[in-house]
Amino acid sequence: MGGHWLWLGIGAMVPLLITGDFLLGDETKTPSYSHPFILNLILYSYLPVMIVTAFLFVWSMTPGDLLGYGALVVGATGYDVLAAKAGSTLFDYTGAALGMGVTYGVILPYSREHEYEADRLGVDYMVGAGYDARQAVDF
């Protein structure tokens, strides 16, 4: 599915984000979780998705069949992805790039926020254990 289907990512993501922000608003509380590792599992499970998405974008932009991916998909599904790739234009790739940018722009700041909160909580735990907070890195 090449061509104008490459706009599907940003075409779905932007209305979803705008509607979600409008209906749900900002969450200002910091909840306590009994199993915080589940949040980390969700966060780190997105890394393979990001890698695959980046590879597929690079594959679609390169001439030929990078790493034989197109032949693999054609053999497994019978769908001619090489023909779909050939039918895509610069306009279509612009939509795909914007969709990737929005997706990465939503996920990456979220992980940085969690990292900052983890650092701050780590300092709080150190103070609770009797360490000198003045020796910690300033946030």
CYANA upper distance limits for C-alpha pairs under 8 A (distance plus 0.5 A):
  1 MET  CA      5 TRP  CA      6.65
  1 MET  CA      6 LEU  CA      8.22
  1 MET  CA     81 VAL  CA      7.50
  1 MET  CA     84 ALA  CA      6.19
  1 MET  CA     85 LYS  CA      8.38
  2 GLY  CA      6 LEU  CA      6.47
  2 GLY  CA     81 VAL  CA      8.26
  2 GLY  CA     84 ALA  CA      5.18
  2 GLY  CA     85 LYS  CA      6.08
  2 GLY  CA     87 GLY  CA      7.18
  2 GLY  CA     88 SER  CA      6.12
  2 GLY  CA     92 ASP  CA      8.37
  3 GLY  CA     84 ALA  CA      7.34
  3 GLY  CA     85 LYS  CA      8.00
  3 GLY  CA     87 GLY  CA      6.33
  3 GLY  CA     88 SER  CA      4.71
  3 GLY  CA     89 THR  CA      7.18
  3 GLY  CA     92 ASP  CA      6.14
  4 HIS  CA      8 LEU  CA      8.23
  4 HIS  CA     88 SER  CA      7.92
  4 HIS  CA     92 ASP  CA      5.95
  5 TRP  CA     92 ASP  CA      8.16
  6 LEU  CA     92 ASP  CA      6.14
  6 LEU  CA     93 TYR  CA      7.17
  6 LEU  CA     95 GLY  CA      6.32
  6 LEU  CA     96 ALA  CA      5.45
  7 TRP  CA     11 GLY  CA      6.35
  7 TRP  CA     92 ASP  CA      7.00
  7 TRP  CA     95 GLY  CA      4.93
  7 TRP  CA     96 ALA  CA      6.22
  7 TRP  CA     99 GLY  CA      7.61
  8 LEU  CA     12 ALA  CA      6.42
  8 LEU  CA     95 GLY  CA      8.35
  8 LEU  CA     96 ALA  CA      8.43
  8 LEU  CA     99 GLY  CA      8.32
  9 GLY  CA     13 MET  CA      6.46
  9 GLY  CA     95 GLY  CA      8.27
  9 GLY  CA     96 ALA  CA      7.34
  9 GLY  CA     99 GLY  CA      5.35
  9 GLY  CA    100 MET  CA      8.02
 10 ILE  CA     14 VAL  CA      6.31
 10 ILE  CA     95 GLY  CA      7.27
 10 ILE  CA     96 ALA  CA      7.89
 10 ILE  CA     98 LEU  CA      6.79
 10 ILE  CA     99 GLY  CA      4.57
 10 ILE  CA    100 MET  CA      8.24
 10 ILE  CA    102 VAL  CA      7.50
 11 GLY  CA     15 PRO  CA      7.56
 11 GLY  CA     99 GLY  CA      8.26
 12 ALA  CA     16 LEU  CA      6.73
 13 MET  CA     17 LEU  CA      6.55
 13 MET  CA     99 GLY  CA      7.94
 13 MET  CA    102 VAL  CA      8.03
 13 MET  CA    103 THR  CA      8.15
 14 VAL  CA     18 ILE  CA      6.58
 14 VAL  CA    102 VAL  CA      8.33
 15 PRO  CA     19 THR  CA      6.38
 16 LEU  CA     20 GLY  CA      6.42
 17 LEU  CA     21 ASP  CA      6.53
 18 ILE  CA     22 PHE  CA      6.57
 19 THR  CA     23 LEU  CA      6.51
 20 GLY  CA     24 LEU  CA      6.12
 20 GLY  CA     25 GLY  CA      7.97
 21 ASP  CA     25 GLY  CA      5.50
 21 ASP  CA     26 ASP  CA      7.63
 36 PRO  CA     40 ASN  CA      7.37
 37 PHE  CA     41 LEU  CA      6.55
 38 ILE  CA     42 ILE  CA      6.77
 39 LEU  CA     43 LEU  CA      6.64
 40 ASN  CA     44 TYR  CA      6.43
 41 LEU  CA     45 SER  CA      6.35
 42 ILE  CA     46 TYR  CA      7.20
 43 LEU  CA     47 LEU  CA      8.17
 43 LEU  CA    111 SER  CA      7.60
 45 SER  CA     49 VAL  CA      7.92
 46 TYR  CA     50 MET  CA      6.73
 47 LEU  CA     51 ILE  CA      6.76
 48 PRO  CA     52 VAL  CA      6.62
 49 VAL  CA     53 THR  CA      6.54
 50 MET  CA     54 ALA  CA      6.59
 50 MET  CA    104 TYR  CA      8.28
 51 ILE  CA     55 PHE  CA      6.63
 52 VAL  CA     56 LEU  CA      6.59
 53 THR  CA     57 PHE  CA      6.71
 53 THR  CA    100 MET  CA      8.22
 54 ALA  CA     58 VAL  CA      6.70
 54 ALA  CA    100 MET  CA      8.48
 55 PHE  CA     59 TRP  CA      6.43
 56 LEU  CA     60 SER  CA      6.54
 57 PHE  CA     61 MET  CA      6.86
 57 PHE  CA     96 ALA  CA      7.98
 57 PHE  CA     97 ALA  CA      8.33
 58 VAL  CA     62 THR  CA      6.75
 59 TRP  CA     65 ASP  CA      7.76
 59 TRP  CA     66 LEU  CA      6.29
 60 SER  CA     85 LYS  CA      6.51
 61 MET  CA     93 TYR  CA      8.22
 62 THR  CA     66 LEU  CA      7.55
 65 ASP  CA     69 TYR  CA      6.89
 65 ASP  CA     70 GLY  CA      6.33
 65 ASP  CA     71 ALA  CA      8.03
 65 ASP  CA     82 LEU  CA      8.16
 66 LEU  CA     70 GLY  CA      8.21
 68 GLY  CA     72 LEU  CA      6.80
 69 TYR  CA     73 VAL  CA      6.81
 70 GLY  CA     74 VAL  CA      6.63
 70 GLY  CA     80 ASP  CA      8.25
 70 GLY  CA     81 VAL  CA      6.42
 70 GLY  CA     82 LEU  CA      6.45
 71 ALA  CA     75 GLY  CA      6.48
 72 LEU  CA     76 ALA  CA      6.61
 73 VAL  CA     77 THR  CA      6.31
 73 VAL  CA     78 GLY  CA      7.70
 73 VAL  CA     79 TYR  CA      7.56
 73 VAL  CA     80 ASP  CA      8.28
 73 VAL  CA     81 VAL  CA      7.64
 74 VAL  CA     78 GLY  CA      5.09
 74 VAL  CA     79 TYR  CA      5.71
 74 VAL  CA     80 ASP  CA      5.93
 74 VAL  CA     81 VAL  CA      7.18
 80 ASP  CA     84 ALA  CA      7.15
 81 VAL  CA     85 LYS  CA      6.45
 82 LEU  CA     86 ALA  CA      6.63
 83 ALA  CA     87 GLY  CA      6.82
 84 ALA  CA     88 SER  CA      7.20
 88 SER  CA     92 ASP  CA      6.40
 88 SER  CA     93 TYR  CA      7.67
 89 THR  CA     93 TYR  CA      6.90
 90 LEU  CA     94 THR  CA      6.63
 91 PHE  CA     95 GLY  CA      7.17
 92 ASP  CA     96 ALA  CA      7.02
 93 TYR  CA     97 ALA  CA      6.58
 94 THR  CA     98 LEU  CA      6.65
 95 GLY  CA     99 GLY  CA      6.60
 96 ALA  CA    100 MET  CA      6.71
 97 ALA  CA    101 GLY  CA      6.57
 98 LEU  CA    102 VAL  CA      6.65
 99 GLY  CA    103 THR  CA      6.67
100 MET  CA    104 TYR  CA      6.49
101 GLY  CA    105 GLY  CA      6.25
102 VAL  CA    106 VAL  CA      6.64
103 THR  CA    107 ILE  CA      6.81
104 TYR  CA    108 LEU  CA      6.25
105 GLY  CA    109 PRO  CA      7.01
106 VAL  CA    110 TYR  CA      7.04
107 ILE  CA    111 SER  CA      6.98
108 LEU  CA    112 ARG  CA      6.90
109 PRO  CA    113 GLU  CA      6.64
110 TYR  CA    114 HIS  CA      6.94
111 SER  CA    115 GLU  CA      6.69
112 ARG  CA    116 TYR  CA      6.70
113 GLU  CA    117 GLU  CA      6.76
114 HIS  CA    118 ALA  CA      6.54
115 GLU  CA    119 ASP  CA      6.71
116 TYR  CA    120 ARG  CA      6.73
117 GLU  CA    121 LEU  CA      6.61
118 ALA  CA    122 GLY  CA      6.51
119 ASP  CA    123 VAL  CA      6.91
120 ARG  CA    124 ASP  CA      6.91
120 ARG  CA    139 PHE  CA      8.26
121 LEU  CA    125 TYR  CA      6.66
122 GLY  CA    126 MET  CA      6.70
123 VAL  CA    127 VAL  CA      6.72
123 VAL  CA    133 ALA  CA      7.33
123 VAL  CA    136 ALA  CA      7.46
124 ASP  CA    128 GLY  CA      6.73
125 TYR  CA    129 ALA  CA      6.71
126 MET  CA    130 GLY  CA      6.92
126 MET  CA    131 TYR  CA      5.90
126 MET  CA    132 ASP  CA      8.29
126 MET  CA    133 ALA  CA      7.89
127 VAL  CA    131 TYR  CA      5.53
127 VAL  CA    132 ASP  CA      6.80
127 VAL  CA    133 ALA  CA      6.34
132 ASP  CA    136 ALA  CA      8.06
